[in-house]
Amino acid sequence: MRLVHELNDHTKFIMGINMGHCNVAGFVQVMSYTIGYPYAVNFSRGYPIYSPGEFTNADMLARNEIDALLVVCADLAAHQPRKSVEWMVKIPVVSVDIAPCPTTMLSDVVLPGVISGMEAKGTFYRMDHVPLRVKKFTDPPFDFTTSDADTLKQLLDKIKQIKG
């Protein structure tokens, strides 16, 4: 922390946790500025309840509290504790991803993901939480969706249609 303090005499430096995988920093940023909490949020009562150690996916999976799982562009099966992954195998899992991975291998349904910054425009957050706008430069190899957000909207529309 002293190093970061000293470096700020010369330019902007921050200290943050090392975020893995594509755009985890973006998830933390969007959750923080939209609801005030970065992760571990439960919306089941109609408002956000923040409780790390209780409402993270790893904790809830390990306690067998999740009855179905939708995973969007994250390889939970490769990075969750064993007890969490053991429960994932027992419940319905739907994945949206761009490549095969342990999570897609245990998924009941795998929907193709769209690569942001290549096949879709959007915003990435670097690991230091600086947002970068990206433009697409090619189209996805399929014509039934234009982005992961579009895929999720189609799923929601279908669910609403089925529920009547």
N, C-alpha and C positions, 0 to 999 in steps of 0.2 A: 504494500500500500504506500510505503514511503517512496518507492521508485515511481509509481504512478503520480504521486504528488509532485515530485521533482520534475518529471517529464512534462507536466502541465505548465511549467515555467517557459517551455519552448514551443509547445503545440498542444493540441487536444489529445488527451489519452484517457481511456476509461479502463476499469477493471471489471471483467464479467466472467461468468462461467463459460467453459469451452462447450459450445453447442455442436452436437454431431448432426449428421443427416441434413438433407436439403431443407433449408428454410425453417429450422426449429426456432431460430431467433425471431422469424416473422410471426410464428404462432404466438410466442411469448409477447411480442409487441402488440399484436392485434388484440389478444385477450386482455392485456393490461389496459390499453386505451379504450376498449369498448365496454368492459365490465369492471375494470379495476383490479383484477387478479390475473396472475400470469399462467396458472395451471391449477390442477387439483380442484376443479370447480364442479359442484353438483347443481343442476338446474331443475331437479325433480319437483321442487316446491313452487316453481314458477319464478323464482328469483335466484341469483347466484349465491352459493354458500361455498366459501373457500376453506379447505381443510387438508393441507398436505399430510400425508401419512394415513389419511382416511379415504380421500376421493381421487387419488391418482389411479390410472388404469392398472398399474402393477398391483397396488394394494387391493383394489376391488376384485381383480381377477384372482388373486391369491386367496381371497375369502369367498370365492365362488358366488359373488354377488351380481355378476354380469351374465345375462341369459342369452345375449346375442351381441355380435361385435361387427362394426363397420370400420375398416382400417383404410385410411386414404394416404397412400404414398409414405408409409412407415413400415419398417420391418420389425414389428413388435416381437415376433417369435425369436428373432436373433438377439434381442437386447433386453428382454424382460427376465426376471428371475424364473427359475425352473418351475416353481409352483404355479406361477401365473400362466406359463405356456402350457403346462399340463391341463389347466382348465380350458384354455383356448381350444385345445383338441376336442374337448367334449361338448362345445357349444357351436351353434351356427356362426360362421365367419364369412363375411363378404369383404373382399379386398379390391381396391382400385390402385393399380400399380403399373409402372412402365417396364418392369423386368421380373423374371422369376426370382423368388427369394424364399427363405423359410416360411414367412407368413403366407405367401401365395400357395406354397405347397400344402399347408394345412387348411386352406380356405375351402369352403363349400362352393363359393362363386368367386370368380376373378374377372373383374372388368378392366379393360385396358385403360391405362392412364395416358394423359397427354403431357408432353414435356414442356414445362414453362420455359420461356426464353428460347425455345426452338420451334415448337408447334403451337404455342399460345403466348400471348402477351401477358404481362403481369408485373408484380413487384416482388423482388427478393430482398431479404434483409441479410446483410453480411453478418458474420459472427460478432462484429462490434456494433451491431444494431443500426448500421447505416442502410437506409432503403435505396435500392437501385431499381429503376424501371427497366424492363426488358421488352424487346419487340420480338415477335415471331419472325422466322425467316423461311419456314416451310409449313406445309399443312400436315396434319396427322394422316397416317396411312389408312384411315377409315373415315366414313362420312356421317356417322351417327352421333358424333359429339365433337365439340370444338375446344373443350377444356374440362378439367376435373370438376370445376364449379358447374358446368353445363351437365355433366354426368350426374352429379348430386341433385341438381334441380329436376332432371328427368326422373330420378328415383323417387324424389318427394312427390312429384306430380302423379306418378303411378300409384304410390301408396294412397294419396288422397282420392284417386279415382276408385281404387279397390274398396276403400273404407266408405265411399259414397258420400 
